[in-house]
Amino acid sequence: MPRKHRIEFPGAVYHIISRGNYRKELFLSENTGKAFERTIFEAVERCGWKLHAYVIMSNHYHLAIETPDPNLVEGMKWLQSTFATRFNRLRKERGHVFQGRYKSLLIGEGRSLLGLVDYIHLNPVRASICDVKSLKGYALSSYPKYFKKTPVEGLCREDFLGILDLPDSLAGVRCYATHLELCKAQDPKQRELLAKRYCRGWFIGPKEAKKALRDDLNSKHPDVIWEGPDLKDLKEAQWEDCLSKELRRLKKKEEDIQNDAKAADWKVQIATTLREQTTAKNPWIAEQLNMGHPSRITNLIRMNRH
């Protein structure tokens, strides 16, 4: 079975998450953590990425990266394979270092990026390694690097500081530190909500931006097999487009869907088209067209063909 496609386009911003194989404590020693940090910056330089934030924990890492060129797959392949070789050489081990495929979530502009940067920087706080006031002492993170007069080459603080209307300067970073103190989440329920918001699905941002990107990707890449259940709504966008076209063709409106019979001929026609031209399932079709129980649809389509 072929590997499923990543979404790549110029200027895309991603939240990248990857764990050690079997949740192995990859970065527990300072040597391995520092080695991976150096490898990240090498990847950033090689690929021309903008690195907004990163944190390296004991067995996983988070990156917020922007790809001016559509080269996420190429760059991540280099990053993880290069570090795996270095890790195995350093530890005199063999085998896989990372657990399966890394996760890549697309990030919207504005507050979505700021929220992700905050989420990444606060990882050590949520893990009870330190508090916000001592977060500058957590070395394997972009956060302390931003307190340097001149940030490390490859790091980009301008964008998320700009969202807060703060200057790209040490004074701006100090104001950002105050902002971060107000954002810390100690409540377990709040931590779960943050994990759901920033680590699940395929896109982080407003619904309108998500729909616009989804529609654009579907129009440009109609044959792509998107990545698992996280990208289910990319396929649903195709179903919605097909449904809208059929409704316009038959000159039907929302009130017709609600008022006409559940087995109306025109509804069966649209259901047939959806099943032939898309991967839409009976429950979705039944709900959209008000056709009653999904089990009826297959029989109605079969009768319509004879």
C-alpha beads as a LAMMPS data file, in Angstrom:
LAMMPS data file: protein, C-alpha beads

306 atoms
305 bonds

1 atom types
1 bond types

-500.0 500.0 xlo xhi
-500.0 500.0 ylo yhi
-500.0 500.0 zlo zhi

Masses

1 110.0

Atoms # bond

1 1 1 0.000 0.000 0.000
2 1 1 1.492 3.399 -1.003
3 1 1 2.418 5.945 1.662
4 1 1 -0.195 8.660 2.061
5 1 1 0.625 12.144 0.897
6 1 1 1.691 15.085 3.030
7 1 1 0.197 18.484 2.251
8 1 1 2.938 20.753 0.931
9 1 1 2.742 24.224 -0.577
10 1 1 4.903 27.384 -0.494
11 1 1 4.560 29.317 2.749
12 1 1 2.869 26.499 4.681
13 1 1 3.257 26.582 8.473
14 1 1 3.245 23.314 10.403
15 1 1 3.140 21.919 13.898
16 1 1 5.472 18.913 13.770
17 1 1 5.321 16.256 16.502
18 1 1 7.401 13.095 16.724
19 1 1 8.179 10.583 19.476
20 1 1 10.940 8.140 20.215
21 1 1 10.360 4.556 19.137
22 1 1 8.457 2.745 21.922
23 1 1 8.475 6.168 23.614
24 1 1 12.220 5.734 24.087
25 1 1 13.883 8.452 26.186
26 1 1 15.773 9.854 23.207
27 1 1 16.828 13.192 24.592
28 1 1 17.260 12.483 28.280
29 1 1 21.011 12.965 28.242
30 1 1 22.372 16.410 27.457
31 1 1 24.519 15.036 24.647
32 1 1 21.622 13.566 22.658
33 1 1 19.368 16.555 23.283
34 1 1 22.012 19.025 22.159
35 1 1 22.854 16.838 19.162
36 1 1 19.225 16.883 18.035
37 1 1 18.984 20.627 18.589
38 1 1 22.009 21.138 16.328
39 1 1 20.431 18.855 13.714
40 1 1 17.232 20.933 13.757
41 1 1 19.175 24.101 12.981
42 1 1 21.101 22.318 10.240
43 1 1 17.797 21.241 8.665
44 1 1 16.456 24.794 8.923
45 1 1 19.524 26.125 7.122
46 1 1 19.549 23.414 4.442
47 1 1 15.847 23.791 3.648
48 1 1 15.450 27.544 4.079
49 1 1 12.784 27.051 6.751
50 1 1 11.614 29.643 9.256
51 1 1 11.660 28.171 12.761
52 1 1 9.083 29.931 14.933
53 1 1 9.401 27.707 18.002
54 1 1 10.641 24.331 19.183
55 1 1 10.944 22.299 22.336
56 1 1 12.761 19.014 22.900
57 1 1 11.338 16.887 25.714
58 1 1 12.712 13.597 27.042
59 1 1 11.017 11.351 24.449
60 1 1 9.424 13.680 21.890
61 1 1 9.726 17.065 20.262
62 1 1 7.563 19.854 18.819
63 1 1 8.428 22.248 16.004
64 1 1 6.579 25.236 14.562
65 1 1 8.121 25.661 11.118
66 1 1 7.305 27.581 7.961
67 1 1 8.368 26.262 4.550
68 1 1 8.864 29.058 1.973
69 1 1 9.434 26.227 -0.531
70 1 1 7.199 23.109 -0.481
71 1 1 9.903 20.857 0.959
72 1 1 8.526 19.567 4.264
73 1 1 8.880 15.883 3.327
74 1 1 12.414 16.273 2.001
75 1 1 13.518 18.302 5.027
76 1 1 11.924 16.063 7.636
77 1 1 13.390 12.979 5.997
78 1 1 16.837 14.550 6.256
79 1 1 16.279 15.736 9.850
80 1 1 15.080 12.440 11.294
81 1 1 17.334 10.114 9.326
82 1 1 20.422 12.227 10.024
83 1 1 19.725 12.348 13.731
84 1 1 18.921 8.611 13.835
85 1 1 22.352 7.881 12.379
86 1 1 24.042 10.217 14.859
87 1 1 22.037 8.863 17.804
88 1 1 22.864 5.243 17.015
89 1 1 26.529 6.111 16.561
90 1 1 26.595 8.080 19.815
91 1 1 24.816 5.382 21.812
92 1 1 26.311 2.442 19.905
93 1 1 22.821 1.180 19.086
94 1 1 20.921 0.051 15.988
95 1 1 17.396 0.236 14.676
96 1 1 14.611 2.793 14.411
97 1 1 14.870 5.866 16.571
98 1 1 11.507 7.555 15.966
99 1 1 8.039 6.063 16.392
100 1 1 6.376 5.709 12.986
101 1 1 5.643 8.809 10.930
102 1 1 5.889 12.276 12.391
103 1 1 2.647 14.216 12.698
104 1 1 2.238 17.431 10.698
105 1 1 -0.659 19.820 11.329
106 1 1 -1.169 22.886 9.165
107 1 1 -1.376 26.197 11.024
108 1 1 -3.501 29.204 10.117
109 1 1 -2.248 32.764 10.316
110 1 1 -2.487 35.190 13.218
111 1 1 -3.658 33.956 16.606
112 1 1 -3.385 30.306 15.578
113 1 1 0.377 30.669 15.135
114 1 1 0.726 32.591 18.400
115 1 1 -1.283 29.955 20.265
116 1 1 0.906 27.192 18.881
117 1 1 4.136 29.002 19.825
118 1 1 2.769 29.474 23.354
119 1 1 1.745 25.808 23.512
120 1 1 5.216 24.658 22.460
121 1 1 7.069 26.974 24.841
122 1 1 4.892 25.904 27.793
123 1 1 5.511 22.160 27.330
124 1 1 8.102 21.958 30.151
125 1 1 5.685 23.815 32.464
126 1 1 2.846 21.391 31.727
127 1 1 5.260 18.509 32.341
128 1 1 6.053 20.018 35.790
129 1 1 9.749 20.349 34.918
130 1 1 9.756 24.060 35.734
131 1 1 7.424 27.012 36.174
132 1 1 7.006 29.907 33.771
133 1 1 9.357 32.172 35.688
134 1 1 12.195 29.642 35.382
135 1 1 11.358 28.622 31.799
136 1 1 14.390 30.526 30.525
137 1 1 16.476 27.844 32.215
138 1 1 15.036 25.067 30.034
139 1 1 17.843 24.961 27.481
140 1 1 16.366 22.635 24.829
141 1 1 13.791 25.155 23.615
142 1 1 13.560 28.246 21.460
143 1 1 12.252 30.239 24.439
144 1 1 15.579 31.055 26.148
145 1 1 17.184 31.690 22.738
146 1 1 14.757 34.557 22.154
147 1 1 16.181 36.440 25.134
148 1 1 19.466 36.926 23.326
149 1 1 20.048 40.352 21.828
150 1 1 20.502 38.689 18.447
151 1 1 18.474 35.452 18.117
152 1 1 20.141 32.284 16.879
153 1 1 20.320 32.107 13.072
154 1 1 17.177 30.438 11.724
155 1 1 14.861 31.408 14.586
156 1 1 12.015 33.774 13.704
157 1 1 10.347 35.693 16.516
158 1 1 9.105 38.582 14.383
159 1 1 5.840 36.934 13.291
160 1 1 4.432 35.850 16.648
161 1 1 5.622 39.030 18.380
162 1 1 3.913 41.023 15.650
163 1 1 0.602 39.287 16.397
164 1 1 0.849 40.822 19.890
165 1 1 1.888 44.169 18.394
166 1 1 5.278 43.787 20.067
167 1 1 8.590 44.887 18.537
168 1 1 11.103 42.325 17.295
169 1 1 13.528 43.160 20.084
170 1 1 14.598 42.084 23.539
171 1 1 12.009 44.485 24.978
172 1 1 9.350 42.748 22.897
173 1 1 10.447 39.333 24.159
174 1 1 10.220 40.523 27.770
175 1 1 6.623 41.590 27.123
176 1 1 6.002 38.204 25.512
177 1 1 7.233 36.558 28.736
178 1 1 4.490 38.403 30.627
179 1 1 1.967 37.238 28.045
180 1 1 3.168 33.652 28.524
181 1 1 2.696 33.851 32.289
182 1 1 -0.950 34.744 31.691
183 1 1 -1.353 31.809 29.301
184 1 1 -0.022 29.008 31.478
185 1 1 -2.470 26.151 32.009
186 1 1 -2.148 24.119 35.184
187 1 1 -5.676 22.656 35.206
188 1 1 -5.687 19.065 33.794
189 1 1 -8.925 19.652 31.851
190 1 1 -7.449 22.772 30.281
191 1 1 -4.299 20.843 29.336
192 1 1 -6.448 18.247 27.579
193 1 1 -8.268 20.966 25.628
194 1 1 -4.934 22.450 24.551
195 1 1 -3.664 19.056 23.386
196 1 1 -6.852 18.549 21.383
197 1 1 -6.581 22.010 19.827
198 1 1 -2.908 21.931 18.861
199 1 1 -2.043 18.243 18.393
200 1 1 -5.057 16.670 16.687
201 1 1 -6.788 16.981 13.347
202 1 1 -4.996 18.406 10.315
203 1 1 -5.448 22.195 10.580
204 1 1 -5.228 24.701 13.433
205 1 1 -7.136 27.914 12.823
206 1 1 -10.580 29.488 12.250
207 1 1 -13.276 27.391 10.536
208 1 1 -13.459 29.826 7.616
209 1 1 -9.706 29.542 6.949
210 1 1 -9.887 25.771 7.292
211 1 1 -12.719 25.525 4.738
212 1 1 -10.961 27.852 2.289
213 1 1 -7.731 25.844 2.466
214 1 1 -9.603 22.552 2.286
215 1 1 -11.462 23.639 -0.867
216 1 1 -8.260 24.935 -2.453
217 1 1 -6.391 21.700 -1.758
218 1 1 -9.211 19.575 -3.124
219 1 1 -9.421 21.587 -6.349
220 1 1 -5.648 21.354 -6.927
221 1 1 -5.167 17.758 -5.781
222 1 1 -8.423 15.855 -6.478
223 1 1 -6.747 12.457 -6.677
224 1 1 -4.584 12.655 -3.560
225 1 1 -5.197 10.024 -0.882
226 1 1 -5.116 12.244 2.184
227 1 1 -3.681 11.145 5.490
228 1 1 -6.050 8.999 7.520
229 1 1 -9.084 10.006 9.594
230 1 1 -7.524 13.331 10.581
231 1 1 -8.188 14.555 7.050
232 1 1 -11.724 13.182 6.709
233 1 1 -13.219 16.610 6.122
234 1 1 -10.981 17.130 3.067
235 1 1 -12.910 14.304 1.446
236 1 1 -16.202 15.643 2.775
237 1 1 -15.473 18.893 0.936
238 1 1 -15.462 16.940 -2.325
239 1 1 -18.794 15.385 -1.404
240 1 1 -20.259 18.808 -0.568
241 1 1 -19.047 20.239 -3.899
242 1 1 -20.659 17.387 -5.812
243 1 1 -23.896 17.734 -3.838
244 1 1 -24.053 21.503 -4.461
245 1 1 -23.517 21.049 -8.212
246 1 1 -26.284 18.465 -8.428
247 1 1 -28.696 20.631 -6.449
248 1 1 -28.017 23.559 -8.785
249 1 1 -28.380 21.340 -11.864
250 1 1 -31.775 20.085 -10.694
251 1 1 -32.762 23.558 -9.400
252 1 1 -33.401 22.285 -5.887
253 1 1 -33.039 24.221 -2.640
254 1 1 -32.848 23.520 1.102
255 1 1 -36.629 23.698 1.487
256 1 1 -37.023 21.027 -1.211
257 1 1 -34.708 18.724 0.744
258 1 1 -36.883 19.094 3.846
259 1 1 -40.317 19.124 2.170
260 1 1 -40.050 16.529 -0.606
261 1 1 -40.481 12.804 -0.024
262 1 1 -37.511 10.905 1.398
263 1 1 -37.461 8.693 -1.710
264 1 1 -38.126 11.482 -4.238
265 1 1 -36.700 10.655 -7.679
266 1 1 -34.437 13.690 -7.720
267 1 1 -32.954 12.725 -4.332
268 1 1 -32.231 9.221 -5.600
269 1 1 -30.560 10.724 -8.697
270 1 1 -28.240 12.811 -6.527
271 1 1 -27.528 9.880 -4.200
272 1 1 -26.607 7.775 -7.226
273 1 1 -24.232 10.454 -8.531
274 1 1 -22.600 10.832 -5.110
275 1 1 -21.996 7.091 -4.828
276 1 1 -20.599 6.889 -8.393
277 1 1 -18.394 9.981 -8.366
278 1 1 -17.250 10.270 -4.729
279 1 1 -16.509 8.132 -1.676
280 1 1 -19.530 9.505 0.209
281 1 1 -21.162 6.937 2.494
282 1 1 -24.875 6.255 2.934
283 1 1 -25.192 7.869 6.409
284 1 1 -23.758 11.159 5.111
285 1 1 -25.961 11.098 1.992
286 1 1 -29.080 10.256 4.018
287 1 1 -28.445 13.137 6.413
288 1 1 -27.691 15.700 3.698
289 1 1 -30.715 14.805 1.558
290 1 1 -33.153 13.944 4.359
291 1 1 -33.656 10.425 2.973
292 1 1 -34.385 8.596 6.219
293 1 1 -32.457 5.547 7.351
294 1 1 -29.139 5.031 5.483
295 1 1 -29.949 1.379 4.769
296 1 1 -32.656 2.460 2.275
297 1 1 -30.256 4.266 -0.026
298 1 1 -28.554 1.230 -1.571
299 1 1 -31.935 -0.291 -2.525
300 1 1 -33.224 3.005 -3.938
301 1 1 -30.074 3.406 -6.058
302 1 1 -30.346 -0.189 -7.266
303 1 1 -34.004 0.328 -8.274
304 1 1 -33.107 3.591 -10.024
305 1 1 -30.561 1.791 -12.216
306 1 1 -33.096 -0.765 -13.496

Bonds

1 1 1 2
2 1 2 3
3 1 3 4
4 1 4 5
5 1 5 6
6 1 6 7
7 1 7 8
8 1 8 9
9 1 9 10
10 1 10 11
11 1 11 12
12 1 12 13
13 1 13 14
14 1 14 15
15 1 15 16
16 1 16 17
17 1 17 18
18 1 18 19
19 1 19 20
20 1 20 21
21 1 21 22
22 1 22 23
23 1 23 24
24 1 24 25
25 1 25 26
26 1 26 27
27 1 27 28
28 1 28 29
29 1 29 30
30 1 30 31
31 1 31 32
32 1 32 33
33 1 33 34
34 1 34 35
35 1 35 36
36 1 36 37
37 1 37 38
38 1 38 39
39 1 39 40
40 1 40 41
41 1 41 42
42 1 42 43
43 1 43 44
44 1 44 45
45 1 45 46
46 1 46 47
47 1 47 48
48 1 48 49
49 1 49 50
50 1 50 51
51 1 51 52
52 1 52 53
53 1 53 54
54 1 54 55
55 1 55 56
56 1 56 57
57 1 57 58
58 1 58 59
59 1 59 60
60 1 60 61
61 1 61 62
62 1 62 63
63 1 63 64
64 1 64 65
65 1 65 66
66 1 66 67
67 1 67 68
68 1 68 69
69 1 69 70
70 1 70 71
71 1 71 72
72 1 72 73
73 1 73 74
74 1 74 75
75 1 75 76
76 1 76 77
77 1 77 78
78 1 78 79
79 1 79 80
80 1 80 81
81 1 81 82
82 1 82 83
83 1 83 84
84 1 84 85
85 1 85 86
86 1 86 87
87 1 87 88
88 1 88 89
89 1 89 90
90 1 90 91
91 1 91 92
92 1 92 93
93 1 93 94
94 1 94 95
95 1 95 96
96 1 96 97
97 1 97 98
98 1 98 99
99 1 99 100
100 1 100 101
101 1 101 102
102 1 102 103
103 1 103 104
104 1 104 105
105 1 105 106
106 1 106 107
107 1 107 108
108 1 108 109
109 1 109 110
110 1 110 111
111 1 111 112
112 1 112 113
113 1 113 114
114 1 114 115
115 1 115 116
116 1 116 117
117 1 117 118
118 1 118 119
119 1 119 120
120 1 120 121
121 1 121 122
122 1 122 123
123 1 123 124
124 1 124 125
125 1 125 126
126 1 126 127
127 1 127 128
128 1 128 129
129 1 129 130
130 1 130 131
131 1 131 132
132 1 132 133
133 1 133 134
134 1 134 135
135 1 135 136
136 1 136 137
137 1 137 138
138 1 138 139
139 1 139 140
140 1 140 141
141 1 141 142
142 1 142 143
143 1 143 144
144 1 144 145
145 1 145 146
146 1 146 147
147 1 147 148
148 1 148 149
149 1 149 150
150 1 150 151
151 1 151 152
152 1 152 153
153 1 153 154
154 1 154 155
155 1 155 156
156 1 156 157
157 1 157 158
158 1 158 159
159 1 159 160
160 1 160 161
161 1 161 162
162 1 162 163
163 1 163 164
164 1 164 165
165 1 165 166
166 1 166 167
167 1 167 168
168 1 168 169
169 1 169 170
170 1 170 171
171 1 171 172
172 1 172 173
173 1 173 174
174 1 174 175
175 1 175 176
176 1 176 177
177 1 177 178
178 1 178 179
179 1 179 180
180 1 180 181
181 1 181 182
182 1 182 183
183 1 183 184
184 1 184 185
185 1 185 186
186 1 186 187
187 1 187 188
188 1 188 189
189 1 189 190
190 1 190 191
191 1 191 192
192 1 192 193
193 1 193 194
194 1 194 195
195 1 195 196
196 1 196 197
197 1 197 198
198 1 198 199
199 1 199 200
200 1 200 201
201 1 201 202
202 1 202 203
203 1 203 204
204 1 204 205
205 1 205 206
206 1 206 207
207 1 207 208
208 1 208 209
209 1 209 210
210 1 210 211
211 1 211 212
212 1 212 213
213 1 213 214
214 1 214 215
215 1 215 216
216 1 216 217
217 1 217 218
218 1 218 219
219 1 219 220
220 1 220 221
221 1 221 222
222 1 222 223
223 1 223 224
224 1 224 225
225 1 225 226
226 1 226 227
227 1 227 228
228 1 228 229
229 1 229 230
230 1 230 231
231 1 231 232
232 1 232 233
233 1 233 234
234 1 234 235
235 1 235 236
236 1 236 237
237 1 237 238
238 1 238 239
239 1 239 240
240 1 240 241
241 1 241 242
242 1 242 243
243 1 243 244
244 1 244 245
245 1 245 246
246 1 246 247
247 1 247 248
248 1 248 249
249 1 249 250
250 1 250 251
251 1 251 252
252 1 252 253
253 1 253 254
254 1 254 255
255 1 255 256
256 1 256 257
257 1 257 258
258 1 258 259
259 1 259 260
260 1 260 261
261 1 261 262
262 1 262 263
263 1 263 264
264 1 264 265
265 1 265 266
266 1 266 267
267 1 267 268
268 1 268 269
269 1 269 270
270 1 270 271
271 1 271 272
272 1 272 273
273 1 273 274
274 1 274 275
275 1 275 276
276 1 276 277
277 1 277 278
278 1 278 279
279 1 279 280
280 1 280 281
281 1 281 282
282 1 282 283
283 1 283 284
284 1 284 285
285 1 285 286
286 1 286 287
287 1 287 288
288 1 288 289
289 1 289 290
290 1 290 291
291 1 291 292
292 1 292 293
293 1 293 294
294 1 294 295
295 1 295 296
296 1 296 297
297 1 297 298
298 1 298 299
299 1 299 300
300 1 300 301
301 1 301 302
302 1 302 303
303 1 303 304
304 1 304 305
305 1 305 306
